[in-house]
Every structure is written in C-alpha cells, then in structure tokens.
Amino acid sequence: MAGDSSFVEKNYAENFTGGSSWGNWETKQSILADMKDSKNNKTNNEAISELSVRAYGDTAIATYKSTYDSLYHGDRTILSADTFVRQNGSWKQVASHSSELAK
C-alpha cells in the first residue's frame, strides 16, 4: 500500500477522526495530504500483531499492536483501536486512536 491512497479513499468515512500517537487529531483529508508528500513522509515498513476484532451489530472495534519505521514518524511501536461502521453494505473506518507503547 506504500503511497497508494485508494485504501484510505475507499475505507475511511468522510468524517473520519483519529487521535495519533503523536498527539494530533487527524482527518481523512489530512491523512491523504500526508500520503501525497512522499518525500517527507514515507513508511519503510510496518507490522501489525495482536489483532482482535469485536463486532456489535453494524459497529466493529479492532485493537492491535503496530510497529513501524517511517521517515516522518520514526521507528516506534504503538497500540491502536479503530472503530468501523457498516454503511451501505461495506465497513467504513470512522475513528481511530493510537498511543505509544510504554517503554
């Protein structure tokens, strides 16, 4: 998915809000803008582990650990929780929160 914004375009709700592990609120539009700046914001690799998904009717919560190395954000491990809602037959991510793993 490196540099490919189609996943975000397709799977994030228009009013998506995410709390980043850097202490910033992000929107679908700000994430797409970051993806366009490949010179200053490039992910070298990322791995997700400890994935758990719980569905509650038309809402689902995914929790997981993510370790990544990127030009903009640096090498770190974070804990994340993403919220999805089923809209018109497909799942859309509507919220996210990440925190840096305690050292």
C-alpha positions in Angstrom: 0.0 0.0 0.0 3.0 2.3 0.0 1.9 5.7 -1.3 -1.4 4.2 -2.5 -4.2 6.4 -1.2 -7.0 4.1 -2.6 -7.3 2.2 0.7 -7.9 5.4 2.7 -10.2 6.8 0.0 -12.4 3.6 0.0 -12.3 2.6 3.6 -12.3 5.8 5.7 -15.5 7.6 6.3 -15.6 11.2 5.1 -15.9 12.5 8.7 -13.1 10.2 10.0 -11.3 11.4 13.1 -8.2 9.8 14.5 -6.1 10.6 17.6 -2.5 9.9 16.5 0.3 8.6 18.8 2.0 11.9 18.2 -0.8 13.8 20.0 -2.5 15.1 16.9 -6.1 14.8 15.6 -6.1 13.6 12.1 -8.9 13.6 9.4 -9.3 11.6 6.2 -8.2 14.8 4.4 -5.0 15.3 6.5 -4.0 11.6 6.1 -4.5 11.9 2.3 -2.4 15.1 2.3 0.4 13.3 4.2 0.4 10.4 1.7 0.9 12.9 -1.2 4.1 14.1 0.5 6.2 11.0 -0.2 9.5 12.9 0.0 9.0 13.9 3.7 6.5 11.2 4.8 7.4 7.7 3.8 6.8 4.4 5.7 9.7 1.9 5.2 7.9 -1.0 6.9 5.1 -1.8 9.3 3.9 -4.9 11.1 0.6 -5.5 12.9 0.3 -8.1 15.7 -2.2 -9.0 18.5 -5.2 -8.1 16.3 -8.6 -8.5 17.9 -11.9 -7.6 16.2 -15.2 -7.4 18.1 -18.4 -6.8 16.2 -21.5 -5.2 17.7 -24.2 -5.3 15.1 -23.2 -2.7 12.5 -20.2 -1.4 14.5 -16.9 -3.1 15.0 -13.8 -2.3 17.1 -10.3 -3.6 16.1 -7.4 -3.4 18.6 -3.8 -4.2 17.6 -0.2 -3.5 18.1 1.7 -1.8 15.2 5.4 -1.5 14.9 6.7 0.7 12.1 9.7 2.6 10.7 9.0 5.8 8.8 10.7 8.9 7.6 8.2 11.3 9.2 7.2 9.4 12.3 10.3 7.4 13.2 10.7 3.9 14.4 8.3 3.0 17.2 5.6 0.6 18.5 2.1 1.8 19.1 -1.2 0.4 20.4 -4.3 1.3 18.4 -8.0 1.0 18.4 -10.1 1.5 15.3 -13.8 1.8 15.0 -15.8 0.8 11.9 -19.4 1.2 11.0 -21.3 -0.7 8.3 -22.6 1.9 5.7 -24.4 0.8 2.6 -23.2 -2.8 2.9 -19.5 -2.0 3.5 -17.4 -1.3 6.5 -16.0 2.3 6.9 -13.5 3.3 9.5 -15.0 6.2 11.4 -12.5 6.7 14.3 -9.0 5.7 15.5 -6.8 6.2 18.5 -3.2 5.3 18.9 -0.8 5.6 21.9 2.9 4.8 22.0 3.7 1.5 23.8 5.1 2.1 27.3 8.8 1.5 27.5 
